[in-house]
Amino acid sequence: MRRKLRRIAAAIGVGIALVLAPVTGTAAAQEKGAAAVTAMDFTPSAVDATPGGEIVTLRWTMTDTTPGTDGMSVRVSLRRQGTTAGTYLGVPLVGTYEVGSFGQDIKLVPGSTPQKATYEWTPAVPQYAAGTSVTWAVTRLEAWDHRGTSLDWDAARLGAFHSTFEAKTLADEQGPTYENLAVDNEQPPYVYVGKGASSMTYELDVHDAQAGISGGALTLTGPGGRHLTGSFAIEWTWDEGYRGCGYIGSGQTDATSCRVSVAFPAHTASGKWTVSKVELTDNAGNTSAYGKLSAAPVHVTSDDVLSADGFTATPNPVDTWHGDRTTKVVFRVHGNRGAIASAVVRTDSPNGCRQSSTKATNAADGTVSVDYGVPRWVFTCPITGLIITDRAGNVALYGSEFGAPETGLTITSAPDKVLPEIDQATLSPTVVPATDHSTNIRLTVNVSGTTSGVDGYDVSLVDSSGTMHPVVTGGTSPTFSGPLTATFPLPDNMPPGRYTIALVLSDQANKSSSFGFPNGTPMPGGPLTLTVT
């Protein structure tokens, strides 16, 4: 699903609260320095928005007598008034102006100065409202300069000016619809609560073709008819514009990947929890309720019914140098009702550790095991999650992925303890004319020891002065024992003389051993020499 938030231009954005509610905690006037609003007006004072596309112009003047100011940046919030005094619908339409920036919602009127400036904002008036008319009001005006002077005026203080306008609208009488309700695809549908609270995030796509989406709520129902709720709301932020969903379309008519977080308190009842109700509210205040659902199930547990301990892996470490291997994750269960049906092993390793089957094997001694695949060359597979389910549907969770107790398991590859060793080396031919660059010279060694297998080699010729002359670098299928041959022709411009063979063997763990180098490990049986005539 798309995660990128799209900023909606404030000129066409619409924001409405979920319910009519008195505004409480409104910022009181907090003047700092010598800044003030001296005039404010809407033109026209009444508009007909029913055809769509109608605009209104808000103009206001501000003064700032702070010495050295370069002007004031501003942010203005405009909201629909509710049916009673002091109530409003929704998140605001927001206009912004920042000194020194371009392409902004709000414009400076020509003739403005840093000490006295007039601003204009021309937002589009939404076509739909709760009824056939609505009053829009400036509910907040914030301003600041680079010298630290600021003001923050609320609706009450702005009410001294002409800070409202009337709009004739189409009545939106239909509520929002939704689709694609599911558990966040980045989370498995399991929640561990234990002694601390936890949460689950849900996603859904919401649509409202007229007034647009404001927000909504989910109700979850669990064992014994217990309920939990979570909500989301589209809001305006300075950094991201309108947010609350992964994508918010123009006018908020489409809001996709809307994320709803539901908190599960400590010791929440274990069992299956499903979304039983979806409530969605549009920007006109209409709420659609979809009930009697059983959607997006999650399993909640505090490991109070089914639990496990004694986590091991056999074998561990695993010899993955020879190829893909399978180990068994083993544990002992308690409180299970019937046999263990499955065990899902999870890891955050990028190395390709995997589980081909979650089917559990229940042994006579009371232990349970499940196969776990470790691919070739993998060095570590930390077990970050374990989901155990018995035949009655009880679930136990372990691992950091769920905030649950750790298993302590990390599956590792067998360490590379034995570097490449050879017990025999031959060279053929041992004499080559300086003009012969077509004869293949064959260096054959017998690999007698290595943990991870030899898969590469480098061969050089060392002249009488100790100068190295690389002749061939190559790769090979991993060789754990037996002959390995490197073939090369005599390089061009090799003067006649007697040369010693030097060899580097590298293994799959990128470790190496060298033979035949001056003051290094000798070739078995003595130096190998090539005479160039």
N, C-alpha and C positions, 0 to 999 in steps of 0.2 A: 504494500500500500504506500501511497505517496506520503512522505513525511514533511516535505518542504511547505512551509507556510507562505501563503501569498498575501502580501499587504494589499488591502483594498483601498483605493483612493478615497480619501475622506469626503471628496465631493460627491461620491455615489454610495458610500457605505451607509449601512443602516444598523442601528443597535437598539435592542429592546430588552428590558429585564424580563425575567421569567414570570414575575407576578407584580401586581401593584403593591408598593410598599412605601411607607413614609421614609424620607431620606433622613438617616440618623448619622451622627458623627461627621456631618459636613464640615469641611475645613473652614475654620473661622478666618476672618481677614488677618493676614499675617504680613503686614507691610514691613519691609526693611529698607531703610534709606528713604529717598524722596521720590517715589513713583506712585502714580495714581491714574485711574480711568476718569476722564472728564466728560466723555460723551459716548453714546451708543444708540444705534437705530437700525431697523430693518427696512429694506426697500424691495418690494412693496410690503405693506403691513399685513396683507391678506393675498393668498395665491390660490389658484385652482389647479391642484395637482392631478386631477382625475385623468387628463389625457396622457400623463406621463411626460417626463423630461422637463418639468417646470423648475426654475431656479429662483433663489432669493439671495439678496446681497445684505450681509451684515457688515456695517461700518462702525468703527469706534476709534476714539482718540485717546492716547496715553501720554503722560508727561513723565520725564525722568530728569531730575535736577542734580543727579550724582555727578561730581566733577570727573571729567575724563571718560565718560561713558561713550560707547560706540553704538548705542541703541539697545532696544529690548527684544529678546526672543519671546515668543508667545505660544500658548496652547489654549484652545477654546473648545469647550464641550457644549453640545447642543442636544437636548433630549425632548421627547414627547412628554407633555404633562399628563398626569393621571386624572381621574374623575374627582379627586378630592385634593385640597390644597396641600402642597408639599410632597406629593407623590409623583413618581415618574415611571415611565415604561422604558426599561432596557438600558443597554450600553449606549453611550452617546455617539452621535456624529462628531468627529474630532477634526479640527483644522490646526495646522502648525505653521510656524514661521521661525526660522533660526537665522540669526544675523550672519551674513556672509555666505549663505547657501543659496542655491538656485532651484528653480522648478518646484516651488512649494505651493501648498494649498492657499496660503494667505499671502497677499501682496501689499507692499507699501504704496500708499498713494503719493504721487509726485508732489514735491514740496515738503515732504516730511524731513525732520531732522532728528538726531539722536535725543535731543531734549524734548521734542514734541513731534509725535508721529501718529499718522492716521493709517489704519489697516483696513483692508477689505477681504472678505471671504465670501465666495459665491458657491454654496453647496447646492446639489440637486435635492429637491424635496421628494421624499418617497411617495409613491402613488397610492399605497394602501395604508390603512390605519384600522384601529378598532371600530371606528364608525365612519360617518360621512364627513366628519370634521375633526380637527385636532389642533391643539395649541402647542407650538414648539417654543422652548425657552432656553436661553443661555444659562446653564447651571453652574459653570465654573470657568474662570479666566485666570490663567497662571502666566506670569511674566518674570523675566530676570535679565540682568545684564552681566557683563564680565567683571564688573567691579563689586559684585556681591549684593547689589540691591535687587529686591524681588517683591512680588505681591502674589496673593492667592485669594481671589474673591469668589464667594459662593453666590448661589441664586438670590439669597435674601439681599445681599448688598448690591448685586447687579440689578435687582428689581427697581432701584431708584431711577434707572434709565428705561428706554424703550427696548427691553431685552426679550420680547416675545413677538411671534407672528402667528397668524391663523392660516390653516391650510384646509381647503376642501379636498376630500379624499374619497377613494373607493373603499367600501367596507370589506375587510378580509374576514370571512366567516368560516374559513377552512383551516384546520390545523395541519401540522407537518406530518410527513410519512417517513418511514425509514426502511433500510435493507442492510444486509450483510452484517448482522449483529454476531460478533464472535469474540472469543478470548483473544487478546493481543497476540499476534502470531510470533512475537519474540519471547513469549512466556509459555511454558507447558501448563496445561490446565490442572495444576496442583498447588495447594497452599498449605504451608506448615505454619502453625500458630504457636504452639508451645507456651512458654511463659511470656512471650512478647507478641505484640500485634503484628500483623502482616497485611498484605494487600494484593489485589488482582486488578489488572487493567483490562477493560473491555473496549472494543471499537465498533462503531456503526456509522453508516452513511445516512444523512438526514436531508430531506428535500422539502421545500415550501416555495411554490411557484409565485406567490404573491408578496407577502410582507417579508419573507426570509426567516432564517432560523435565529432564535435567541439562545436556546439551551435545552437542557432536558435532564432527566433522572432515570436511574435504573433501580428496581427493587429486586433483591435476591431472596429466595426462600430456601431454607435448609431443613434439616431434621427437626421434627416436632413443630413445624410451621413457623419457625423463627425467621425473622426478616432482617435484612441489612440493606442500606441504600447508598448510592453514590450519585453524583451529579456532575454536569459540565455546563459551562456558560461561555458564549463568545464574548470576549472583552477586548478593549483597545489597550495596547501598550506602546510606550514610546519607541522601544527598540524594534518591535516586530509588527506594529500596526494591529490589525484584528487577528486574534489567535483564539485557540480553543479546539481547533480541528486541524487535521493535516493539510487540508485544502479548503479555502473559503472562497466561493465564487462571488462575482459581482452582485451586490445587494443581498448577499448571504442566502440566496435562493437554493444553493447547493453547498453543503458542508460535509465533506467526506473525511474518513478516518478520524471521527470525533472520539476522543479518548475519555473514558469514564473510569476513575479509580474508586474501588470499593474497599474499605478497610474492614479487616476481620480482627476483632478484639482478641486478646489473649484467651485461650481456652474456648474459642468458638466451637460449637458442637461439631464433632467429626462426622463426615458423611458427604453426600452429594448436595451441592448448592447450585441452583439454576436461576437464571433471570426469569422472574415471573411476571414482571410488569415493566413497560417502557412508557414514560411520559415525556412528551416533547412540546415545547412552547415556541410560538413564532413571534415575530416582532410586533404583531398586533395584539399580543396577549392571549391568543387562542392556544389551548392546550389539548393535545391528542393523547389519550390514554389507551394503551394496548395491553390488556390483561390476560390472565389465564394462560400464560406462556410457560414453557419449560425449555428454555433456550440456553445455549452456551454453558453446559454443565462444567463445574470444577469440583475436584475432590479436596476436601479440607481435612486435615488431621493434625493432632498433636502427639501422634504415636501412642495414644492412650489405650487403644484397642489392640492393634497389631504393632509389634515392634521387633527389632532385630539387633544382634550384636555379633561379636566374633568375626569381623570382616577380614577375609584373607583372599589371596589370589594364588592359584596353583597352576603351572609354575610361575614364579616371579623371583628374579628376573626371567625374561623370556629370550631364547635364542632366535632373534629375528634376522640374523646375518645370512642364514640359509634360505630365507623366504618368509612369506606370511605364516603366522603362527596363531594358534588359539589357546588361550588360557581360560581358566574357570574362576569366576568370582564366587566365593563361598561365604555363607553366613548362617547363623542360627536364628530361628524366629520364635516369637512368644506371642500367645494370645490369638493365634490364627484359628479361623473357623474353616476347617477343611484344608486341603493342600494349598501350597503357594502356586498360583496360576502363572504368574509372570514376574519378572524382575527386569526393569529397564535401567541399564547402566549408561550414565552420561559423563562426558568429559568436555573440557574446553580446549583440549589439545588440537592444534592445527595439523597434526601429523597424520591424520587419517585413521585413528583408532575407531573401531566400529563394532556394531553388534548385529549379526545376521539374523538372530532369532532371540526373542525375549522369553521363550518358553523355559520355565524353571524345572529343574530336576530335584525331586524330594527324596533324599536318601533315608535309609532305615535308621541311621543314627541321629536323625532329627535335623541334619544340616540340609541346606538348600544351595544349589549351584546353578549358574547360568553361564553359557559360553560367551566369551568376549574375544573379538578378533584384534590382533595387533599386526599391522602391516610391516613389511620389510623395511629395515633401517630406522624404524621409529625408536627414539631414545627414551621418551617418557610419555605416559598417558595418565595424568592425575584424574582420579574419579571424583568429579565435582557434584554428582547427583546420582541417587539410587531410588527408584520407585518400585516398591514391593506391593503386590496385590494378591490377596488370597481369593479362594473360590467364592467366598461370600461377598466379595467386593470391598472388603476393608483394605485400607491403604496405609503404608508407612513410608515416610520420606526421610532421606538422609542426604547430607552434603551441602556445601556452601551455596549451591545454585538455588536452594530453597530456604536458606537461612536455618537449616536443620542441623542436628548433630553430625559431625564429620565421620566418614568411614575410616579415614586415615590411610586409604589405599592410593598408592601410585604404582602403576605397572611400568616397569622399565625393561629396556633391552639388556641382554647380558653384556657386562662391561668388556671392553676390548683390552684384555689383559695380556695377550700374547701377540706381539708385533710380528710382522713377516719374518720367517726364518727359512734358510735354504741349507741343504746338506750336500749339494752336488752342483757343479757348474761346468759347462763345456762350451767351446767355441769352434766353429767350423765355417770356412777354412781359417787357418791361422796365418797364412801368407797370402797377400794380395798385391798385384802390381799397382803402382801409383796411378796408372792410366786406366785401370779397370774400375768403372763405376756402375757396372751392370750386374756383377756377381752379388748374390744375396749372402750376406754374412749372418750366421745364425748363432745367437746366444741362447743356450738352453740351461735353465736352472730347475732344480727340484725343490718345490715348496714343501718343507717338512713341518712347519708350525705356523699357525695364525688363528686368532679368534674370529675375526670378521671377514677373512677372505681377501686375497690380493686381487685388485681390479685395475691396477695401473703400474706402469714402469717408465723409467727414464734411463737411457744408456748413453754413456759418454766415453770418449777416448782420452786418456791422460798421457801427454808426451813426456819426454825425459826431463823437461823443466818444471813439470807439475801443472802445466796449463791444461784446462779442461776444454774438450771439443765435443759438444753435444751432437749426437748422431740420430737418436730416435726417441720420441715420446709416444706412448700408446696406451690403449685401454684393452681390457680383456674381461671375459665373463669371470665372476668371482672364483678364484682358485683357492681351495682350502688345503689341498695336498696334491702332489704329483708335478709333472713337468709343466713349465711355462716357457714359451719361446718368443724371443724378440728378434725380428729380422730387419736388416738394414743394409744398404749398399755403402761402399766407401765414399765419403763426402768428397766433393770437388776440392782441389787445391790442398790436399793433404800431402805434405812432403814425405819422402821416404824416411823410414825410421821405425823404431820399436815403440808400440803404444800399449798401455795397460787398460783393460776394461774396467769401468766403474758403473755400478748399477744401483738404482734406487727403486725399491718396491713400495707401493702405497696400498693401503687397504680401504675397505668401505667406510671406515670411521675416520678417514682422512689422516691416518697416522702412517708413518713410513719407517723403513729401515734401509740402510745403505751398506754396500759391500764394494770392496776394491778401491776405495778412495785412499789417498795418502794419509797415513796416521789414523785410519779408520778400521772398521771391521774388515778383515781380509776375506777374499773369496775362499770357500771351502776347497781344500786341496792345493791352495797356493794361487798366486796371481795368474790371470788369463791375459795373454799377450797376443797382439796382432802386429805382424811385421809387414810394413809397406815397402815394397822394393822399387 
